[in-house]
């Protein structure tokens, strides 16, 4: 088109930016933005909304905010794109602030706005704010749709009666529950410790239980240390999804934490026989556009000595705040002293120490982990957030954990 001497219009540029946003690596985002500026369309609402979607998809929230602030006019798409971006990146407070701004400007929130906000409030523990958004939705006459209803259930998970009420309300409004809604209800019952009721609910469901439903029950059994029901749920998962290593690891950990080493060994043997391999745990942080990855007992990083000293410093502080190593999370059969030593060099603790060394005082620390954060690391990082006076956000395979002043947004259930 350009070679033939034709100039792109706003719709052409918007389509090209959308295509770039769909690329796995955010293809040429900044270059396209520069070209939009050169063509004089960077302030156009349609092009700007596409740029917002591109930047928020890849977590470039500063760039997204600059685009949003510069727009000559805004529409519901641009508002929703920025709200969803902050919601996905654990910026719940900013997402709620934008939601209020959207209302002040006279724009009507879409189902996507509500779903983004419910999801953000759920993952970061903003229960009251989530209730306020839901109240506004009811007041404005909006009805629940399936995906918004599911994220609303997530907000009320842990509040059994309320969560159940909204599940029934969905059915009254003509929304046929899907498999993921049943997963949420099993998770809700599991959080409340109602494991027998959760099992009964699964058996009475009008659909065939999926692997995800049994995994939700298995995870609840892990939290509440119910080995027998956990084994039953795990066997159902093995039948439906035999290649997933996660349930095998959870069952192994349930047995190991309860001292049933023979049963734990049996699970490990079954994994070997089935060719199921556990994914090695690792954590990583991004500092100045460089990714720093760590594994347990990492000895390869050039700052390993400084990292070790920093963690010892943090360890001393959290011990003063009452930290006691939870050795039930060491899933090898060794003595107590060796268990405590093993705990102190999990990958997320090493990543935290590295981040403390290499980020400005008072700044928020972001850590990612490829598997679930163990209970001991969760307790340690909670206290560390208070000891070092930092907000720490950890993203594992289950959820965002927003640690602040000695507490976590997940309310210790994940």
Secondary structure as a PSIPRED ss2 file (coil, helix, strand):
# PSIPRED VFORMAT (PSIPRED V4.0)

   1 X C   1.000  0.000  0.000
   2 X C   1.000  0.000  0.000
   3 X C   1.000  0.000  0.000
   4 X C   1.000  0.000  0.000
   5 X C   1.000  0.000  0.000
   6 X C   1.000  0.000  0.000
   7 X C   1.000  0.000  0.000
   8 X C   1.000  0.000  0.000
   9 X C   1.000  0.000  0.000
  10 X H   0.000  1.000  0.000
  11 X H   0.000  1.000  0.000
  12 X H   0.000  1.000  0.000
  13 X H   0.000  1.000  0.000
  14 X H   0.000  1.000  0.000
  15 X H   0.000  1.000  0.000
  16 X H   0.000  1.000  0.000
  17 X H   0.000  1.000  0.000
  18 X H   0.000  1.000  0.000
  19 X H   0.000  1.000  0.000
  20 X H   0.000  1.000  0.000
  21 X H   0.000  1.000  0.000
  22 X C   1.000  0.000  0.000
  23 X C   1.000  0.000  0.000
  24 X C   1.000  0.000  0.000
  25 X C   1.000  0.000  0.000
  26 X C   1.000  0.000  0.000
  27 X C   1.000  0.000  0.000
  28 X C   1.000  0.000  0.000
  29 X H   0.000  1.000  0.000
  30 X H   0.000  1.000  0.000
  31 X H   0.000  1.000  0.000
  32 X H   0.000  1.000  0.000
  33 X H   0.000  1.000  0.000
  34 X H   0.000  1.000  0.000
  35 X H   0.000  1.000  0.000
  36 X H   0.000  1.000  0.000
  37 X H   0.000  1.000  0.000
  38 X H   0.000  1.000  0.000
  39 X H   0.000  1.000  0.000
  40 X C   1.000  0.000  0.000
  41 X C   1.000  0.000  0.000
  42 X C   1.000  0.000  0.000
  43 X C   1.000  0.000  0.000
  44 X C   1.000  0.000  0.000
  45 X H   0.000  1.000  0.000
  46 X H   0.000  1.000  0.000
  47 X H   0.000  1.000  0.000
  48 X H   0.000  1.000  0.000
  49 X H   0.000  1.000  0.000
  50 X H   0.000  1.000  0.000
  51 X H   0.000  1.000  0.000
  52 X H   0.000  1.000  0.000
  53 X H   0.000  1.000  0.000
  54 X H   0.000  1.000  0.000
  55 X H   0.000  1.000  0.000
  56 X H   0.000  1.000  0.000
  57 X H   0.000  1.000  0.000
  58 X C   1.000  0.000  0.000
  59 X C   1.000  0.000  0.000
  60 X C   1.000  0.000  0.000
  61 X H   0.000  1.000  0.000
  62 X H   0.000  1.000  0.000
  63 X H   0.000  1.000  0.000
  64 X H   0.000  1.000  0.000
  65 X H   0.000  1.000  0.000
  66 X H   0.000  1.000  0.000
  67 X H   0.000  1.000  0.000
  68 X H   0.000  1.000  0.000
  69 X H   0.000  1.000  0.000
  70 X H   0.000  1.000  0.000
  71 X C   1.000  0.000  0.000
  72 X C   1.000  0.000  0.000
  73 X C   1.000  0.000  0.000
  74 X C   1.000  0.000  0.000
  75 X C   1.000  0.000  0.000
  76 X H   0.000  1.000  0.000
  77 X H   0.000  1.000  0.000
  78 X H   0.000  1.000  0.000
  79 X H   0.000  1.000  0.000
  80 X H   0.000  1.000  0.000
  81 X H   0.000  1.000  0.000
  82 X H   0.000  1.000  0.000
  83 X H   0.000  1.000  0.000
  84 X H   0.000  1.000  0.000
  85 X H   0.000  1.000  0.000
  86 X H   0.000  1.000  0.000
  87 X H   0.000  1.000  0.000
  88 X H   0.000  1.000  0.000
  89 X C   1.000  0.000  0.000
  90 X C   1.000  0.000  0.000
  91 X C   1.000  0.000  0.000
  92 X H   0.000  1.000  0.000
  93 X H   0.000  1.000  0.000
  94 X H   0.000  1.000  0.000
  95 X H   0.000  1.000  0.000
  96 X H   0.000  1.000  0.000
  97 X H   0.000  1.000  0.000
  98 X H   0.000  1.000  0.000
  99 X H   0.000  1.000  0.000
 100 X H   0.000  1.000  0.000
 101 X H   0.000  1.000  0.000
 102 X H   0.000  1.000  0.000
 103 X H   0.000  1.000  0.000
 104 X H   0.000  1.000  0.000
 105 X C   1.000  0.000  0.000
 106 X C   1.000  0.000  0.000
 107 X C   1.000  0.000  0.000
 108 X C   1.000  0.000  0.000
 109 X C   1.000  0.000  0.000
 110 X C   1.000  0.000  0.000
 111 X H   0.000  1.000  0.000
 112 X H   0.000  1.000  0.000
 113 X H   0.000  1.000  0.000
 114 X H   0.000  1.000  0.000
 115 X H   0.000  1.000  0.000
 116 X H   0.000  1.000  0.000
 117 X H   0.000  1.000  0.000
 118 X H   0.000  1.000  0.000
 119 X H   0.000  1.000  0.000
 120 X H   0.000  1.000  0.000
 121 X H   0.000  1.000  0.000
 122 X H   0.000  1.000  0.000
 123 X H   0.000  1.000  0.000
 124 X H   0.000  1.000  0.000
 125 X C   1.000  0.000  0.000
 126 X C   1.000  0.000  0.000
 127 X H   0.000  1.000  0.000
 128 X H   0.000  1.000  0.000
 129 X H   0.000  1.000  0.000
 130 X H   0.000  1.000  0.000
 131 X H   0.000  1.000  0.000
 132 X H   0.000  1.000  0.000
 133 X H   0.000  1.000  0.000
 134 X H   0.000  1.000  0.000
 135 X H   0.000  1.000  0.000
 136 X H   0.000  1.000  0.000
 137 X H   0.000  1.000  0.000
 138 X H   0.000  1.000  0.000
 139 X H   0.000  1.000  0.000
 140 X C   1.000  0.000  0.000
 141 X C   1.000  0.000  0.000
 142 X C   1.000  0.000  0.000
 143 X C   1.000  0.000  0.000
 144 X C   1.000  0.000  0.000
 145 X C   1.000  0.000  0.000
 146 X H   0.000  1.000  0.000
 147 X H   0.000  1.000  0.000
 148 X H   0.000  1.000  0.000
 149 X H   0.000  1.000  0.000
 150 X H   0.000  1.000  0.000
 151 X H   0.000  1.000  0.000
 152 X H   0.000  1.000  0.000
 153 X H   0.000  1.000  0.000
 154 X H   0.000  1.000  0.000
 155 X H   0.000  1.000  0.000
 156 X H   0.000  1.000  0.000
 157 X C   1.000  0.000  0.000
 158 X C   1.000  0.000  0.000
 159 X C   1.000  0.000  0.000
 160 X H   0.000  1.000  0.000
 161 X H   0.000  1.000  0.000
 162 X H   0.000  1.000  0.000
 163 X H   0.000  1.000  0.000
 164 X H   0.000  1.000  0.000
 165 X H   0.000  1.000  0.000
 166 X H   0.000  1.000  0.000
 167 X H   0.000  1.000  0.000
 168 X H   0.000  1.000  0.000
 169 X H   0.000  1.000  0.000
 170 X H   0.000  1.000  0.000
 171 X H   0.000  1.000  0.000
 172 X H   0.000  1.000  0.000
 173 X C   1.000  0.000  0.000
 174 X C   1.000  0.000  0.000
 175 X C   1.000  0.000  0.000
 176 X C   1.000  0.000  0.000
 177 X C   1.000  0.000  0.000
 178 X C   1.000  0.000  0.000
 179 X H   0.000  1.000  0.000
 180 X H   0.000  1.000  0.000
 181 X H   0.000  1.000  0.000
 182 X H   0.000  1.000  0.000
 183 X H   0.000  1.000  0.000
 184 X H   0.000  1.000  0.000
 185 X H   0.000  1.000  0.000
 186 X H   0.000  1.000  0.000
 187 X H   0.000  1.000  0.000
 188 X H   0.000  1.000  0.000
 189 X H   0.000  1.000  0.000
 190 X H   0.000  1.000  0.000
 191 X H   0.000  1.000  0.000
 192 X C   1.000  0.000  0.000
 193 X C   1.000  0.000  0.000
 194 X C   1.000  0.000  0.000
 195 X H   0.000  1.000  0.000
 196 X H   0.000  1.000  0.000
 197 X H   0.000  1.000  0.000
 198 X H   0.000  1.000  0.000
 199 X H   0.000  1.000  0.000
 200 X H   0.000  1.000  0.000
 201 X H   0.000  1.000  0.000
 202 X H   0.000  1.000  0.000
 203 X H   0.000  1.000  0.000
 204 X H   0.000  1.000  0.000
 205 X C   1.000  0.000  0.000
 206 X C   1.000  0.000  0.000
 207 X C   1.000  0.000  0.000
 208 X C   1.000  0.000  0.000
 209 X C   1.000  0.000  0.000
 210 X C   1.000  0.000  0.000
 211 X H   0.000  1.000  0.000
 212 X H   0.000  1.000  0.000
 213 X H   0.000  1.000  0.000
 214 X H   0.000  1.000  0.000
 215 X H   0.000  1.000  0.000
 216 X H   0.000  1.000  0.000
 217 X H   0.000  1.000  0.000
 218 X H   0.000  1.000  0.000
 219 X H   0.000  1.000  0.000
 220 X H   0.000  1.000  0.000
 221 X H   0.000  1.000  0.000
 222 X H   0.000  1.000  0.000
 223 X H   0.000  1.000  0.000
 224 X H   0.000  1.000  0.000
 225 X C   1.000  0.000  0.000
 226 X C   1.000  0.000  0.000
 227 X H   0.000  1.000  0.000
 228 X H   0.000  1.000  0.000
 229 X H   0.000  1.000  0.000
 230 X H   0.000  1.000  0.000
 231 X H   0.000  1.000  0.000
 232 X H   0.000  1.000  0.000
 233 X H   0.000  1.000  0.000
 234 X H   0.000  1.000  0.000
 235 X H   0.000  1.000  0.000
 236 X H   0.000  1.000  0.000
 237 X H   0.000  1.000  0.000
 238 X H   0.000  1.000  0.000
 239 X H   0.000  1.000  0.000
 240 X H   0.000  1.000  0.000
 241 X C   1.000  0.000  0.000
 242 X C   1.000  0.000  0.000
 243 X C   1.000  0.000  0.000
 244 X C   1.000  0.000  0.000
 245 X H   0.000  1.000  0.000
 246 X H   0.000  1.000  0.000
 247 X H   0.000  1.000  0.000
 248 X H   0.000  1.000  0.000
 249 X H   0.000  1.000  0.000
 250 X H   0.000  1.000  0.000
 251 X H   0.000  1.000  0.000
 252 X H   0.000  1.000  0.000
 253 X H   0.000  1.000  0.000
 254 X H   0.000  1.000  0.000
 255 X H   0.000  1.000  0.000
 256 X H   0.000  1.000  0.000
 257 X H   0.000  1.000  0.000
 258 X C   1.000  0.000  0.000
 259 X C   1.000  0.000  0.000
 260 X C   1.000  0.000  0.000
 261 X H   0.000  1.000  0.000
 262 X H   0.000  1.000  0.000
 263 X H   0.000  1.000  0.000
 264 X H   0.000  1.000  0.000
 265 X H   0.000  1.000  0.000
 266 X H   0.000  1.000  0.000
 267 X H   0.000  1.000  0.000
 268 X H   0.000  1.000  0.000
 269 X H   0.000  1.000  0.000
 270 X H   0.000  1.000  0.000
 271 X H   0.000  1.000  0.000
 272 X H   0.000  1.000  0.000
 273 X H   0.000  1.000  0.000
 274 X H   0.000  1.000  0.000
 275 X C   1.000  0.000  0.000
 276 X C   1.000  0.000  0.000
 277 X C   1.000  0.000  0.000
 278 X C   1.000  0.000  0.000
 279 X C   1.000  0.000  0.000
 280 X C   1.000  0.000  0.000
 281 X C   1.000  0.000  0.000
 282 X E   0.000  0.000  1.000
 283 X E   0.000  0.000  1.000
 284 X E   0.000  0.000  1.000
 285 X E   0.000  0.000  1.000
 286 X E   0.000  0.000  1.000
 287 X E   0.000  0.000  1.000
 288 X C   1.000  0.000  0.000
 289 X C   1.000  0.000  0.000
 290 X E   0.000  0.000  1.000
 291 X E   0.000  0.000  1.000
 292 X E   0.000  0.000  1.000
 293 X E   0.000  0.000  1.000
 294 X E   0.000  0.000  1.000
 295 X E   0.000  0.000  1.000
 296 X C   1.000  0.000  0.000
 297 X C   1.000  0.000  0.000
 298 X C   1.000  0.000  0.000
 299 X C   1.000  0.000  0.000
 300 X C   1.000  0.000  0.000
 301 X C   1.000  0.000  0.000
 302 X C   1.000  0.000  0.000
 303 X C   1.000  0.000  0.000
 304 X H   0.000  1.000  0.000
 305 X H   0.000  1.000  0.000
 306 X H   0.000  1.000  0.000
 307 X H   0.000  1.000  0.000
 308 X H   0.000  1.000  0.000
 309 X H   0.000  1.000  0.000
 310 X H   0.000  1.000  0.000
 311 X H   0.000  1.000  0.000
 312 X H   0.000  1.000  0.000
 313 X H   0.000  1.000  0.000
 314 X H   0.000  1.000  0.000
 315 X H   0.000  1.000  0.000
 316 X H   0.000  1.000  0.000
 317 X H   0.000  1.000  0.000
 318 X H   0.000  1.000  0.000
 319 X H   0.000  1.000  0.000
 320 X H   0.000  1.000  0.000
 321 X C   1.000  0.000  0.000
 322 X C   1.000  0.000  0.000
 323 X C   1.000  0.000  0.000
 324 X C   1.000  0.000  0.000
 325 X C   1.000  0.000  0.000
 326 X C   1.000  0.000  0.000
 327 X H   0.000  1.000  0.000
 328 X H   0.000  1.000  0.000
 329 X H   0.000  1.000  0.000
 330 X C   1.000  0.000  0.000
 331 X C   1.000  0.000  0.000
 332 X C   1.000  0.000  0.000
 333 X C   1.000  0.000  0.000
 334 X C   1.000  0.000  0.000
 335 X C   1.000  0.000  0.000
 336 X H   0.000  1.000  0.000
 337 X H   0.000  1.000  0.000
 338 X H   0.000  1.000  0.000
 339 X H   0.000  1.000  0.000
 340 X H   0.000  1.000  0.000
 341 X H   0.000  1.000  0.000
 342 X H   0.000  1.000  0.000
 343 X H   0.000  1.000  0.000
 344 X C   1.000  0.000  0.000
 345 X C   1.000  0.000  0.000
 346 X C   1.000  0.000  0.000
 347 X H   0.000  1.000  0.000
 348 X H   0.000  1.000  0.000
 349 X H   0.000  1.000  0.000
 350 X H   0.000  1.000  0.000
 351 X H   0.000  1.000  0.000
 352 X H   0.000  1.000  0.000
 353 X H   0.000  1.000  0.000
 354 X H   0.000  1.000  0.000
 355 X H   0.000  1.000  0.000
 356 X H   0.000  1.000  0.000
 357 X H   0.000  1.000  0.000
 358 X H   0.000  1.000  0.000
 359 X C   1.000  0.000  0.000
 360 X C   1.000  0.000  0.000
 361 X C   1.000  0.000  0.000
 362 X C   1.000  0.000  0.000
 363 X C   1.000  0.000  0.000
 364 X C   1.000  0.000  0.000
 365 X E   0.000  0.000  1.000
 366 X E   0.000  0.000  1.000
 367 X E   0.000  0.000  1.000
 368 X E   0.000  0.000  1.000
 369 X E   0.000  0.000  1.000
 370 X C   1.000  0.000  0.000
 371 X C   1.000  0.000  0.000
 372 X C   1.000  0.000  0.000
 373 X C   1.000  0.000  0.000
 374 X C   1.000  0.000  0.000
 375 X H   0.000  1.000  0.000
 376 X H   0.000  1.000  0.000
 377 X H   0.000  1.000  0.000
 378 X H   0.000  1.000  0.000
 379 X H   0.000  1.000  0.000
 380 X H   0.000  1.000  0.000
 381 X H   0.000  1.000  0.000
 382 X H   0.000  1.000  0.000
 383 X H   0.000  1.000  0.000
 384 X H   0.000  1.000  0.000
 385 X H   0.000  1.000  0.000
 386 X H   0.000  1.000  0.000
 387 X H   0.000  1.000  0.000
 388 X C   1.000  0.000  0.000
 389 X C   1.000  0.000  0.000
 390 X C   1.000  0.000  0.000
 391 X C   1.000  0.000  0.000
 392 X E   0.000  0.000  1.000
 393 X E   0.000  0.000  1.000
 394 X E   0.000  0.000  1.000
 395 X E   0.000  0.000  1.000
 396 X C   1.000  0.000  0.000
 397 X C   1.000  0.000  0.000
 398 X C   1.000  0.000  0.000
 399 X C   1.000  0.000  0.000
 400 X E   0.000  0.000  1.000
 401 X E   0.000  0.000  1.000
 402 X E   0.000  0.000  1.000
 403 X E   0.000  0.000  1.000
 404 X E   0.000  0.000  1.000
 405 X C   1.000  0.000  0.000
 406 X C   1.000  0.000  0.000
 407 X E   0.000  0.000  1.000
 408 X E   0.000  0.000  1.000
 409 X C   1.000  0.000  0.000
 410 X C   1.000  0.000  0.000
 411 X C   1.000  0.000  0.000
 412 X C   1.000  0.000  0.000
 413 X C   1.000  0.000  0.000
 414 X C   1.000  0.000  0.000
